[in-house]
Amino acid sequence: MYLKLSKLRYNAILEQVYCNAARNLTNDQLMALADCRFIDKAENIMITGATGCGKSYLACALGRQACSMGYKVLYFGMNRFLEKVAQTKLDGTFIKLLNQIERTHLLVLDDFGLHPLDPITRLALLQILEDRNDKKSVIITSQLPVVKWYEFIGEPTLADAIMDRLAGNAHRIDLKGESLRKNKNRQGS
């Protein structure tokens, strides 16, 4: 039931996550997260890397693992998340959305940095992270290196507040290597 409610983008499992030194992800790093203690400790995970390197797949595999261990997980691609925030602000159900997200043990925000944040969504993101700070976990994936997140968020005071709540207790994974989609297509031909 938790898996269905999570709306994870990929049907990913940890055993299929490709680990090696060239990808900058080892089996030991992955297994350290597989027990989901990071959720019990309210720690976040920030996954960065180039297009196609497996950021979303890794986030979904960790989300699926959390579901299998009895944690509530909620997945949003950032474009959908921004649309959802705008919609709920307009129809008066934003507090309901905040409450739903707050009840979730693990929030996955995929593809951070692809779509600009307007003032409303910056404040909404800060509110969500404030509600979750030291209580619940977040996984964020992005093509942007973490040092560019401040610039992307745009407004310095809000960027500081958002990054403080997000990065202060985060595991960072910077995936390397070529697109796995390209490799998959080559193998199929």
Helices and strands as residue ranges (DSSP letters): H 2-6, G 14-16, G 21-23, H 27-34, H 37-40, E 44-48, H 55-68, E 73-77, H 78-91, H 94-102, E 106-112, H 119-132, E 137-142, G 146-148, H 149-153, H 156-167, E 170-174, H 180-188
